[in-house]
């Protein structure tokens, strides 16, 4: 499926960009990384993987919200 292949490509790009040192990044570089991460989210959202991640995060939020401090 093309959607998954694009998601894998974007994920590889994100990982490579995040491995760089923080001091070496410009504001434009950080904005570009954010755009790539947003694009990855948009590509993953309608897939089964995206729904699984969403369900997992929903369960995590429910369990944390039910805890008493």
N, CA and C atoms as an extended XYZ file, in Angstrom:
207
Properties=species:S:1:pos:R:3:atomname:S:1:resname:S:1:resid:I:1 pbc="F F F"
N         0.846       -1.177        0.000 N   UNK     1
C         0.000        0.000        0.000 CA  UNK     1
C         0.893        1.242        0.000 C   UNK     1
N         0.600        2.182       -0.843 N   UNK     2
C         1.417        3.383       -1.000 CA  UNK     2
C         1.450        4.222        0.272 C   UNK     2
N         0.361        4.265        1.006 N   UNK     3
C         0.300        5.077        2.220 CA  UNK     3
C         1.326        4.618        3.244 C   UNK     3
N         1.472        3.344        3.421 N   UNK     4
C         2.425        2.821        4.389 CA  UNK     4
C         3.848        3.106        3.934 C   UNK     4
N         4.130        2.972        2.637 N   UNK     5
C         5.471        3.252        2.130 CA  UNK     5
C         5.845        4.716        2.344 C   UNK     5
N         4.929        5.613        2.116 N   UNK     6
C         5.172        7.032        2.351 CA  UNK     6
C         5.379        7.287        3.838 C   UNK     6
N         4.622        6.606        4.675 N   UNK     7
C         4.772        6.767        6.120 CA  UNK     7
C         6.152        6.290        6.567 C   UNK     7
N         6.614        5.190        6.024 N   UNK     8
C         7.948        4.681        6.388 CA  UNK     8
C         9.018        5.669        5.948 C   UNK     8
N         8.889        6.213        4.754 N   UNK     9
C         9.848        7.208        4.273 CA  UNK     9
C         9.866        8.439        5.182 C   UNK     9
N         8.704        8.954        5.540 N   UNK    10
C         8.637       10.113        6.425 CA  UNK    10
C         9.197        9.789        7.807 C   UNK    10
N         8.946        8.590        8.298 N   UNK    11
C         9.475        8.185        9.597 CA  UNK    11
C        11.001        8.139        9.582 C   UNK    11
N        11.571        7.618        8.514 N   UNK    12
C        13.033        7.582        8.390 CA  UNK    12
C        13.598        8.995        8.363 C   UNK    12
N        12.954        9.896        7.629 N   UNK    13
C        13.408       11.285        7.565 CA  UNK    13
C        13.335       11.936        8.944 C   UNK    13
N        12.256       11.707        9.660 N   UNK    14
C        12.099       12.293       11.000 CA  UNK    14
C        13.183       11.782       11.939 C   UNK    14
N        13.420       10.487       11.924 N   UNK    15
C        14.449        9.916       12.808 CA  UNK    15
C        15.816       10.493       12.482 C   UNK    15
N        16.145       10.592       11.205 N   UNK    16
C        17.445       11.151       10.823 CA  UNK    16
C        17.573       12.616       11.225 C   UNK    16
N        16.502       13.372       11.083 N   UNK    17
C        16.552       14.790       11.441 CA  UNK    17
C        16.635       14.985       12.954 C   UNK    17
N        15.986       14.126       13.725 N   UNK    18
C        16.003       14.271       15.174 CA  UNK    18
C        17.306       13.784       15.800 C   UNK    18
N        18.102       13.029       15.069 N   UNK    19
C        19.378       12.564       15.595 CA  UNK    19
C        20.426       13.666       15.605 C   UNK    19
N        20.189       14.741       14.862 N   UNK    20
C        21.142       15.846       14.821 CA  UNK    20
C        21.177       16.573       16.155 C   UNK    20
N        22.282       17.238       16.410 N   UNK    21
C        22.420       18.004       17.644 CA  UNK    21
C        21.446       19.179       17.654 C   UNK    21
N        20.886       19.466       18.805 N   UNK    22
C        19.902       20.543       18.931 CA  UNK    22
C        20.528       21.897       18.636 C   UNK    22
N        21.768       22.108       19.059 N   UNK    23
C        22.419       23.406       18.868 CA  UNK    23
C        22.653       23.706       17.391 C   UNK    23
N        22.717       22.680       16.555 N   UNK    24
C        23.017       22.879       15.143 CA  UNK    24
C        21.777       23.217       14.320 C   UNK    24
N        20.612       23.247       14.940 N   UNK    25
C        19.380       23.472       14.191 CA  UNK    25
C        18.996       24.946       14.183 C   UNK    25
N        18.546       25.396       13.033 N   UNK    26
C        18.016       26.752       12.927 CA  UNK    26
C        16.500       26.695       13.142 C   UNK    26
N        15.883       27.846       13.261 N   UNK    27
C        14.419       27.875       13.425 CA  UNK    27
C        13.727       27.304       12.189 C   UNK    27
N        14.245       27.624       11.020 N   UNK    28
C        13.652       27.093        9.790 CA  UNK    28
C        13.774       25.572        9.752 C   UNK    28
N        14.895       25.049       10.231 N   UNK    29
C        15.102       23.609       10.271 CA  UNK    29
C        14.117       22.958       11.230 C   UNK    29
N        13.884       23.565       12.375 N   UNK    30
C        12.921       23.032       13.340 CA  UNK    30
C        11.501       23.075       12.788 C   UNK    30
N        11.150       24.142       12.098 N   UNK    31
C         9.813       24.248       11.493 CA  UNK    31
C         9.620       23.171       10.441 C   UNK    31
N        10.662       22.916        9.639 N   UNK    32
C        10.579       21.888        8.615 CA  UNK    32
C        10.374       20.515        9.248 C   UNK    32
N        11.058       20.252       10.356 N   UNK    33
C        10.890       18.987       11.059 CA  UNK    33
C         9.460       18.852       11.572 C   UNK    33
N         8.899       19.913       12.102 N   UNK    34
C         7.511       19.885       12.582 CA  UNK    34
C         6.557       19.602       11.422 C   UNK    34
N         6.779       20.217       10.276 N   UNK    35
C         5.921       19.964        9.109 CA  UNK    35
C         6.006       18.503        8.668 C   UNK    35
N         7.201       17.940        8.699 N   UNK    36
C         7.351       16.540        8.317 CA  UNK    36
C         6.615       15.631        9.307 C   UNK    36
N         6.707       15.936       10.594 N   UNK    37
C         6.013       15.139       11.606 CA  UNK    37
C         4.497       15.252       11.431 C   UNK    37
N         4.011       16.450       11.132 N   UNK    38
C         2.575       16.622       10.879 CA  UNK    38
C         2.140       15.837        9.647 C   UNK    38
N         2.952       15.861        8.599 N   UNK    39
C         2.632       15.088        7.393 CA  UNK    39
C         2.598       13.596        7.709 C   UNK    39
N         3.523       13.140        8.543 N   UNK    40
C         3.527       11.734        8.955 CA  UNK    40
C         2.240       11.392        9.693 C   UNK    40
N         1.793       12.279       10.568 N   UNK    41
C         0.542       12.050       11.285 CA  UNK    41
C        -0.650       11.986       10.361 C   UNK    41
N        -0.689       12.854        9.364 N   UNK    42
C        -1.803       12.863        8.411 CA  UNK    42
C        -1.805       11.590        7.578 C   UNK    42
N        -0.617       11.106        7.220 N   UNK    43
C        -0.533        9.883        6.419 CA  UNK    43
C        -0.917        8.659        7.250 C   UNK    43
N        -0.512        8.624        8.513 N   UNK    44
C        -0.803        7.461        9.357 CA  UNK    44
C        -2.229        7.427        9.884 C   UNK    44
N        -2.855        8.574       10.029 N   UNK    45
C        -4.166        8.650       10.684 CA  UNK    45
C        -5.225        7.718       10.078 C   UNK    45
N        -5.407        7.659        8.759 N   UNK    46
C        -6.488        6.812        8.234 CA  UNK    46
C        -6.139        5.332        8.130 C   UNK    46
N        -4.932        4.930        8.458 N   UNK    47
C        -4.537        3.532        8.327 CA  UNK    47
C        -4.870        2.755        9.599 C   UNK    47
N        -4.747        1.439        9.512 N   UNK    48
C        -4.987        0.581       10.676 CA  UNK    48
C        -3.963        0.868       11.766 C   UNK    48
N        -2.727        1.153       11.365 N   UNK    49
C        -1.688        1.487       12.344 CA  UNK    49
C        -2.060        2.766       13.078 C   UNK    49
N        -2.530        3.762       12.347 N   UNK    50
C        -2.929        5.034       12.952 CA  UNK    50
C        -4.083        4.858       13.926 C   UNK    50
N        -5.056        4.023       13.552 N   UNK    51
C        -6.184        3.770       14.453 CA  UNK    51
C        -5.716        3.027       15.697 C   UNK    51
N        -4.770        2.104       15.524 N   UNK    52
C        -4.235        1.379       16.676 CA  UNK    52
C        -3.499        2.303       17.628 C   UNK    52
N        -2.704        3.217       17.076 N   UNK    53
C        -1.994        4.190       17.904 CA  UNK    53
C        -2.984        5.080       18.634 C   UNK    53
N        -4.019        5.509       17.920 N   UNK    54
C        -5.039        6.362       18.532 CA  UNK    54
C        -5.757        5.638       19.672 C   UNK    54
N        -6.103        4.383       19.453 N   UNK    55
C        -6.756        3.601       20.511 CA  UNK    55
C        -5.840        3.426       21.711 C   UNK    55
N        -4.571        3.133       21.454 N   UNK    56
C        -3.606        2.950       22.534 CA  UNK    56
C        -3.437        4.229       23.349 C   UNK    56
N        -3.328        5.363       22.657 N   UNK    57
C        -3.196        6.638       23.362 CA  UNK    57
C        -4.458        6.973       24.144 C   UNK    57
N        -5.618        6.639       23.578 N   UNK    58
C        -6.873        6.872       24.281 CA  UNK    58
C        -6.959        6.066       25.565 C   UNK    58
N        -6.529        4.812       25.520 N   UNK    59
C        -6.519        3.977       26.714 CA  UNK    59
C        -5.538        4.517       27.747 C   UNK    59
N        -4.383        4.989       27.276 N   UNK    60
C        -3.389        5.552       28.185 CA  UNK    60
C        -3.934        6.793       28.886 C   UNK    60
N        -4.594        7.659       28.119 N   UNK    61
C        -5.170        8.880       28.704 CA  UNK    61
C        -6.267        8.523       29.704 C   UNK    61
N        -7.100        7.544       29.370 N   UNK    62
C        -8.158        7.107       30.289 CA  UNK    62
C        -7.577        6.560       31.584 C   UNK    62
N        -6.511        5.783       31.483 N   UNK    63
C        -5.936        5.194       32.687 CA  UNK    63
C        -5.238        6.262       33.540 C   UNK    63
N        -4.572        7.213       32.905 N   UNK    64
C        -3.920        8.287       33.655 CA  UNK    64
C        -4.983        9.213       34.258 C   UNK    64
N        -6.065        9.466       33.526 N   UNK    65
C        -7.126       10.337       34.032 CA  UNK    65
C        -7.872        9.728       35.188 C   UNK    65
N        -7.888        8.389       35.280 N   UNK    66
C        -8.594        7.722       36.360 CA  UNK    66
C        -7.764        7.596       37.636 C   UNK    66
N        -6.486        7.904       37.555 N   UNK    67
C        -5.608        7.784       38.718 CA  UNK    67
C        -5.821        8.958       39.674 C   UNK    67
N        -5.690        8.678       40.957 N   UNK    68
C        -5.795        9.739       41.955 CA  UNK    68
C        -4.413       10.058       42.457 C   UNK    68
N        -4.126       11.340       42.552 N   UNK    69
C        -2.804       11.767       43.019 CA  UNK    69
C        -2.817       12.099       44.482 C   UNK    69
